[in-house]
Amino acid sequence: MGRPRFLCSPLPQLSVFCYSFQIMTTCKEFQEALRTTGHYETAPTNRPSHPARISTLNSFRYAFTILHIVYQCAIKNLFRRFGYAQWAEVCMASVAFAEKLGGIVTFEGFEQRAAYQGPVVYVANHMSTLETMVFPTTLLSFGKLSIVLKASLDKMPLVGASTRTVGCIGISRKNAREDLKTVLEEGAKRLAGGSSVLLFPQGTRQAIFDSKHFNSLGSKLAERAGVPIVPLAVKTDFLQTGKWIKDFGPVDPNKPIRFACGPVLLPELGARKMHEQSMAFIEGKIKEWGLPMA
């Protein structure tokens, strides 16, 4: 059982939107479960007996929890106390807060990743901001991680510096050819240095999965770098896209949060087959979970 953790920002104007509570599952316990069993599911003791109701207040509270994560990373980096371990620890709040609202969080299939030693290219579908907060805690269980992010984040004061500290790769999403060059070159450098690379080939959040929008950049990078590709399927409609600010939308604690890890696809398969098999795994999970598809 972890010691009391406080997710409230020291900024007075934000504190009204935050909860303070005890994290029942610590970051280390969560990561150890993924490494040893490949599985994690919210324990009944980690959440209330009934999910919180859908409300504007709870949506604001979750939004400010996400903002607090970003804030904590930036401040820790400013004082040179930020690295992979701190990144994983801070992002654990995204899981803990969802559970405290009554959400059920499930991870499956990660024993496949645990069995492979070395960096990989991860490709995942993209539903909401939630997975970008959860993935650092999850994937850092298996070694260093670099995420391909919007270049605009790299230019934000303090925030950009923290993303560079952990080797994130910024792309514009305006020039496909330039983005391809950046990911292939910078991604190969990260992989050669022992960091895995996470991409969202859809580019932007999509509530309805459409395979036509899932590009093959991840498989091309994996083939070029000579590393495996690992598909990841996510169900994070617990947090919906916002009407005015896309990153922060309504929260529905009745919707389970699910993450599934697919097989480790070796580079000998070639980029085309790695892409096809990655797509097949993600599409299969989307159908299994009953999510809409184009």
Buried (B, 14 or more C-beta within 10 A) or exposed (E): EBEEBBBBBEEEEBEEBBBEBEBBBBBBBBBEBBBEEBBBBBEEEBBEEEBBEEEEEBBBBBBBBBBBBBBBBBBBBEEEEBEBEBBBBBBBBBBBBBBBBBBBBBBBBBBEBBEBEEBBBBBBBBBBBBBBBBBBBBBBBBBBBBBBBEBEBBEEEEBBBBBEBBBBBBBEEEEEEEBBEBBBEBBBBBBEEEBBBBBBBBBEBBEEBEBEBBBBBBBBBBBBBEBBBBBBBBBBBBBBBBEEEEBBBBBBBBBBBBBBBBBBBBBEBEBEBBBBBBBEBBBBBBEEBEBEEE
